[in-house]
């Protein structure tokens, strides 16, 4: 009979595994990445990552995750949104792009565009919610209605956010786009997905706050809660991360800062502490990104958000490799 100590240890390890799961964004703007099937096998065998988000409908990647048990979120290109607001087009799209791969590949989210309100033109924006509804209806018609439909947002959707109690959606988008979208999320039981990056709001003055170091916090008095309603809609974190290198003079972009930020993201995501408005809540979270991507445009930082190099060696350690002590929970 196993000793009480061994039983306790097994229960403890099971608990750690349960709360340690984390998602990652798998970007492919690079010319040196390994084949998708090899990537999927690495994630399955070597890491605790249990969900992956991609930025397109690449069939090689979707096929590569077949029979791995890893949850996959796939993305409709922004340019396809207007056409998919048509119900027949949405049904044809599901037949061509989802049915051949599911359920062998555990597709759990279809993301309709990426930060459409930030980057999209008016035609994309106008058709965003209709396309989400059309794809959702097409999934139900095809017998795969368990796949949830959402769309990731940058924080440009907010008119202001400091202090948090004063936050509100941008005028015009709030009632015309976001309220109907939140109604769709409520009806379909899908999450409202946001891409919050403390990195992009970093200043020397708020360094300790944005990097999870001990700090005095920010005092915020009582404010309007759930100004559009919909307190029952789940929230998912589509992208959050920190670069490990940057241009000269970018003192915040270091390996130590990237490690500490993402270590705390992993810890917070699994803690169940939640937020002041949503206590005791876990948020599905995807770290950006899986790999450093050498062909991304912009600053050096844009090419150095990865947890791993293309040869699968870790850029730094946040305890996501299997068979090691989970430092995020120690």
Backbone torsions as a table, in degrees:
resi	resn	phi	psi	omega
1	UNK	NA	131.9	179.8
2	UNK	-61.4	145.5	178.9
3	UNK	-69.7	154.5	176.1
4	UNK	-55.8	-35.0	179.9
5	UNK	-63.5	-42.8	-179.0
6	UNK	-65.3	-42.2	178.5
7	UNK	-60.4	-43.4	178.9
8	UNK	-61.8	-42.1	-178.8
9	UNK	-64.5	-41.3	179.1
10	UNK	-65.0	-41.4	177.3
11	UNK	-63.2	-39.3	-179.9
12	UNK	-65.4	-44.2	179.0
13	UNK	-64.5	-38.0	177.7
14	UNK	-63.7	-40.6	178.9
15	UNK	-63.2	-43.0	179.7
16	UNK	-61.1	-42.8	179.7
17	UNK	-63.2	-39.2	-175.9
18	UNK	-65.7	-37.5	-175.0
19	UNK	-94.9	-4.6	-174.1
20	UNK	-93.0	-6.8	-175.2
21	UNK	-62.8	147.8	-176.4
22	UNK	-152.2	150.2	175.4
23	UNK	-98.2	163.0	179.0
24	UNK	-143.9	146.4	174.6
25	UNK	-87.6	126.2	-178.2
26	UNK	-106.1	90.0	176.4
27	UNK	-88.4	156.5	-173.3
28	UNK	-133.8	27.5	178.4
29	UNK	-84.5	74.2	-174.3
30	UNK	-163.0	160.0	178.6
31	UNK	-117.3	16.8	-175.6
32	UNK	-133.5	19.1	-176.5
33	UNK	-86.6	150.6	177.8
34	UNK	-70.8	164.9	-179.1
35	UNK	-61.5	148.1	-177.1
36	UNK	-54.7	-41.2	-179.0
37	UNK	-62.9	-36.4	178.0
38	UNK	-68.7	-38.4	177.0
39	UNK	-62.4	-47.3	-178.7
40	UNK	-61.3	-41.8	179.9
41	UNK	-66.4	-38.6	177.0
42	UNK	-61.0	-47.2	-179.5
43	UNK	-60.9	-44.7	-178.6
44	UNK	-65.0	-46.7	-170.7
45	UNK	-85.5	-31.2	-167.8
46	UNK	-110.9	-12.5	-173.9
47	UNK	-128.6	169.3	174.1
48	UNK	-95.2	5.5	176.9
49	UNK	-61.6	125.6	-177.2
50	UNK	-118.0	1.7	177.4
51	UNK	-151.4	146.0	-174.5
52	UNK	-134.6	142.1	178.5
53	UNK	-120.2	130.3	177.5
54	UNK	-117.8	162.7	-170.8
55	UNK	-103.7	16.1	-179.9
56	UNK	-157.5	-163.6	178.7
57	UNK	-117.6	36.6	-176.5
58	UNK	-56.6	113.0	-176.0
59	UNK	-64.4	-30.8	178.7
60	UNK	-65.5	-39.3	178.0
61	UNK	-70.1	-46.3	-179.2
62	UNK	-59.6	-43.8	178.3
63	UNK	-66.0	-35.1	-178.3
64	UNK	-62.5	-27.5	-179.2
65	UNK	-91.4	5.4	178.2
66	UNK	-61.3	138.4	175.2
67	UNK	61.2	21.7	175.3
68	UNK	-96.8	-18.8	-175.4
69	UNK	80.6	-2.4	-179.6
70	UNK	-81.6	133.1	178.2
71	UNK	-74.2	135.3	-176.2
72	UNK	-123.2	127.0	171.7
73	UNK	-102.3	126.2	-177.6
74	UNK	-113.5	158.5	-171.3
75	UNK	-124.4	127.4	170.9
76	UNK	-75.3	126.9	178.1
77	UNK	-58.2	144.1	-179.9
78	UNK	-53.0	-37.8	-176.6
79	UNK	-68.5	-13.8	-179.3
80	UNK	-94.9	-4.8	-171.0
81	UNK	-62.7	-49.2	-175.5
82	UNK	-58.2	-44.1	-178.9
83	UNK	-64.3	-34.9	-174.8
84	UNK	-81.1	-1.2	171.2
85	UNK	-71.2	-15.5	175.8
86	UNK	-81.9	129.0	-173.2
87	UNK	-62.8	-41.4	179.6
88	UNK	-65.4	-41.1	177.9
89	UNK	-62.8	-40.4	179.4
90	UNK	-63.9	-39.7	178.8
91	UNK	-65.4	-41.7	177.9
92	UNK	-64.3	-38.6	-179.4
93	UNK	-63.3	-45.2	179.1
94	UNK	-62.9	-41.1	179.2
95	UNK	-61.9	-37.6	-176.3
96	UNK	-86.2	-33.3	-168.6
97	UNK	-109.7	-16.4	-178.0
98	UNK	-116.3	-50.1	-174.3
99	UNK	-57.5	-37.3	-178.9
100	UNK	-66.0	-19.4	-173.2
101	UNK	-109.9	-20.1	-172.0
102	UNK	-102.8	135.9	12.2
103	UNK	-98.3	6.5	179.2
104	UNK	-54.2	-44.9	169.1
105	UNK	-94.8	125.9	-174.1
106	UNK	-81.8	70.8	176.1
107	UNK	-67.8	121.8	-179.8
108	UNK	-116.0	-18.2	175.5
109	UNK	-134.4	139.7	163.4
110	UNK	-110.2	119.0	-180.0
111	UNK	-96.0	118.4	-177.8
112	UNK	-87.8	95.9	-176.7
113	UNK	77.3	177.5	179.3
114	UNK	-136.9	115.5	179.8
115	UNK	50.1	50.1	-174.2
116	UNK	-62.2	-40.6	-179.2
117	UNK	-67.1	-21.7	177.6
118	UNK	-84.1	-48.0	-169.6
119	UNK	-108.5	-16.1	-172.1
120	UNK	-81.4	159.3	174.2
121	UNK	-85.2	177.9	-174.0
122	UNK	-64.1	-33.6	179.2
123	UNK	-64.2	-42.1	176.5
124	UNK	-63.5	-44.5	-177.0
125	UNK	-64.2	-44.7	-179.4
126	UNK	-61.7	-35.6	-175.2
127	UNK	-94.3	2.0	-174.3
128	UNK	-62.1	-56.5	-178.5
129	UNK	-66.3	-43.1	174.9
130	UNK	-56.5	-37.9	178.4
131	UNK	-68.1	-39.5	177.5
132	UNK	-60.7	-44.4	179.3
133	UNK	-65.9	-42.0	-178.4
134	UNK	-64.8	-40.9	179.4
135	UNK	-68.5	-41.2	177.2
136	UNK	-58.7	-46.1	179.3
137	UNK	-65.0	-36.6	178.7
138	UNK	-66.6	-37.9	177.6
139	UNK	-63.3	-44.0	178.8
140	UNK	-63.1	-42.6	-179.7
141	UNK	-63.3	-32.9	-179.5
142	UNK	-84.9	-0.3	177.9
143	UNK	82.1	18.0	179.4
144	UNK	-126.7	41.9	-176.9
145	UNK	-67.6	-8.8	177.0
146	UNK	-71.6	-16.7	175.2
147	UNK	-74.3	127.3	-175.1
148	UNK	-93.0	145.8	-178.9
149	UNK	-111.0	130.4	176.3
150	UNK	-151.1	-172.3	177.4
151	UNK	-152.1	135.2	-178.0
152	UNK	-82.3	143.5	-179.4
153	UNK	-119.6	138.7	165.4
154	UNK	-79.6	168.0	-178.1
155	UNK	-75.9	6.2	172.9
156	UNK	-65.9	-15.0	177.6
157	UNK	-66.8	-16.0	-179.5
158	UNK	-94.0	135.4	175.2
159	UNK	-75.9	-38.3	173.5
160	UNK	-155.8	159.0	-177.2
161	UNK	-147.7	10.3	-177.6
162	UNK	-130.3	115.9	-1.0
163	UNK	-74.1	164.4	-175.9
164	UNK	-53.4	-34.9	-177.1
165	UNK	-66.1	-17.6	179.5
166	UNK	-94.5	0.8	-174.8
167	UNK	-63.5	142.5	172.7
168	UNK	-155.1	154.2	177.6
169	UNK	-69.6	157.6	-179.7
170	UNK	-61.2	136.5	178.8
171	UNK	-58.3	134.4	-176.3
172	UNK	98.2	-48.0	176.1
173	UNK	-76.0	-30.6	-173.0
174	UNK	-59.2	-54.9	-177.0
175	UNK	-85.8	-32.8	-172.8
176	UNK	-83.1	-29.5	-175.0
177	UNK	-122.6	-52.4	-171.0
178	UNK	-75.0	-36.1	176.6
179	UNK	-64.0	-47.1	175.1
180	UNK	-62.2	-34.5	178.7
181	UNK	-66.6	-43.7	179.1
182	UNK	-64.3	-35.5	174.7
183	UNK	-62.2	-42.6	176.2
184	UNK	-59.9	-45.2	179.5
185	UNK	-60.9	-41.4	178.5
186	UNK	-62.1	-47.3	-176.0
187	UNK	-67.1	-36.7	-175.7
188	UNK	-95.8	-3.2	-178.9
189	UNK	56.7	42.5	177.6
190	UNK	-109.8	157.3	-175.2
191	UNK	-85.2	148.9	169.3
192	UNK	-85.3	119.1	-170.8
193	UNK	-106.6	130.0	179.1
194	UNK	-126.2	154.3	178.9
195	UNK	-115.3	80.6	-178.4
196	UNK	-88.0	125.5	179.8
197	UNK	-118.9	99.1	171.9
198	UNK	-54.0	-28.9	180.0
199	UNK	-55.3	-41.7	-175.8
200	UNK	-75.5	-11.5	175.5
201	UNK	-106.8	9.6	-179.0
202	UNK	-64.6	137.3	167.5
203	UNK	-139.7	160.9	175.9
204	UNK	-55.8	-30.8	-177.2
205	UNK	-72.9	-33.1	-178.4
206	UNK	-106.6	20.5	-176.4
207	UNK	-51.8	-48.9	-175.8
208	UNK	-66.5	-34.3	-179.3
209	UNK	-71.4	-49.6	-175.7
210	UNK	-70.5	-21.6	-177.8
211	UNK	-104.7	14.9	173.0
212	UNK	65.4	21.0	173.3
213	UNK	-79.7	162.1	178.8
214	UNK	-57.1	129.3	-177.1
215	UNK	-153.2	173.3	-176.7
216	UNK	-82.1	-3.6	-178.5
217	UNK	74.1	-174.8	178.8
218	UNK	-123.2	123.5	179.8
219	UNK	-77.2	132.6	-179.8
220	UNK	-139.4	122.1	179.4
221	UNK	-76.4	179.7	179.8
222	UNK	-65.1	144.4	-179.6
223	UNK	-144.3	-175.5	179.4
224	UNK	-72.9	125.4	179.7
225	UNK	-97.9	136.2	174.8
226	UNK	52.6	61.7	-172.5
227	UNK	-61.9	-27.4	174.8
228	UNK	-98.9	3.1	-173.4
229	UNK	84.1	-152.2	175.9
230	UNK	61.8	43.0	178.8
231	UNK	-68.3	-12.6	-177.9
232	UNK	-89.1	-4.4	-179.4
233	UNK	-79.0	128.8	178.4
234	UNK	-68.2	151.9	176.1
235	UNK	-117.2	133.8	175.2
236	UNK	-120.0	147.7	178.8
237	UNK	-100.4	105.7	-174.0
238	UNK	-77.8	-34.7	178.8
239	UNK	-148.0	134.4	169.7
240	UNK	-158.8	135.9	-177.7
241	UNK	-175.6	-178.6	-177.3
242	UNK	-149.4	132.1	-178.9
243	UNK	-76.9	148.3	-179.2
244	UNK	-94.0	-3.1	177.7
245	UNK	-155.1	156.8	-178.8
246	UNK	-157.5	-175.3	179.5
247	UNK	-66.1	159.4	176.0
248	UNK	-53.4	135.3	-179.6
249	UNK	92.6	-13.6	177.9
250	UNK	-85.0	80.2	-172.6
251	UNK	-67.7	-17.4	-178.5
252	UNK	-81.1	-14.9	-175.2
253	UNK	-95.1	82.9	-179.3
254	UNK	-128.2	161.7	176.7
255	UNK	-61.2	-42.3	-179.2
256	UNK	-62.4	-42.8	179.7
257	UNK	-67.0	-41.7	178.9
258	UNK	-62.6	-44.1	179.0
259	UNK	-61.7	-48.5	-175.2
260	UNK	-66.3	-41.0	178.4
261	UNK	-61.3	-52.2	-175.0
262	UNK	-73.5	-28.9	172.3
263	UNK	-59.4	-43.0	-179.6
264	UNK	-74.9	-30.9	172.6
265	UNK	-61.2	-45.9	178.4
266	UNK	-59.5	-44.0	-179.3
267	UNK	-65.6	-45.5	-179.0
268	UNK	-66.3	-39.8	-176.7
269	UNK	-60.9	-34.5	-177.1
270	UNK	-99.0	-2.2	-171.5
271	UNK	-74.3	-30.9	-174.9
272	UNK	76.1	9.0	179.3
273	UNK	-70.4	-38.3	-179.9
274	UNK	78.3	-153.2	-179.3
275	UNK	-125.1	168.7	177.8
276	UNK	-55.2	-34.8	-179.7
277	UNK	-85.7	-24.2	-179.2
278	UNK	-130.5	66.9	-177.9
279	UNK	-66.7	152.7	178.2
280	UNK	66.3	30.2	-171.9
281	UNK	-117.3	138.8	170.6
282	UNK	-105.1	139.3	-178.8
283	UNK	-115.0	124.5	173.8
284	UNK	-57.2	127.5	-169.6
285	UNK	-134.4	136.2	177.7
286	UNK	-121.2	116.3	175.6
287	UNK	-74.7	141.3	172.7
288	UNK	-105.9	115.1	11.9
289	UNK	-146.1	176.5	178.5
290	UNK	-68.4	-51.6	-176.3
291	UNK	-120.1	153.4	160.6
292	UNK	-66.2	135.5	-175.4
293	UNK	-116.8	109.2	-167.2
294	UNK	-76.7	-9.6	-179.4
295	UNK	-106.7	6.5	178.2
296	UNK	-67.7	143.1	179.6
297	UNK	-82.9	171.9	178.3
298	UNK	94.6	-155.8	-174.7
299	UNK	-72.0	167.9	175.6
300	UNK	-56.7	-34.6	-179.6
301	UNK	-57.4	-38.5	-178.0
302	UNK	-60.7	-24.9	-178.6
303	UNK	-96.1	8.2	-173.6
304	UNK	-135.3	38.6	175.5
305	UNK	-89.9	-3.7	-169.4
306	UNK	-72.5	146.7	168.3
307	UNK	-77.1	-26.9	-176.6
308	UNK	-130.5	154.2	169.0
309	UNK	-84.2	166.0	-178.3
310	UNK	-60.5	-18.3	177.5
311	UNK	-90.2	11.7	179.1
312	UNK	75.5	3.7	176.2
313	UNK	-76.5	136.9	-178.5
314	UNK	-67.6	138.5	172.0
315	UNK	-70.5	-32.9	175.2
316	UNK	-160.6	171.1	-173.1
317	UNK	-108.8	119.8	172.3
318	UNK	-119.9	15.5	174.8
319	UNK	82.1	28.0	-179.5
320	UNK	-101.7	1.6	177.4
321	UNK	-85.1	137.4	178.8
322	UNK	-67.1	149.3	176.3
323	UNK	82.3	10.6	176.7
324	UNK	-124.9	159.3	176.7
325	UNK	-63.6	132.4	-178.3
326	UNK	-79.1	96.5	-175.1
327	UNK	-67.1	-18.0	179.2
328	UNK	-70.4	-18.2	-176.6
329	UNK	-117.6	9.4	-179.0
330	UNK	-87.6	NA	NA
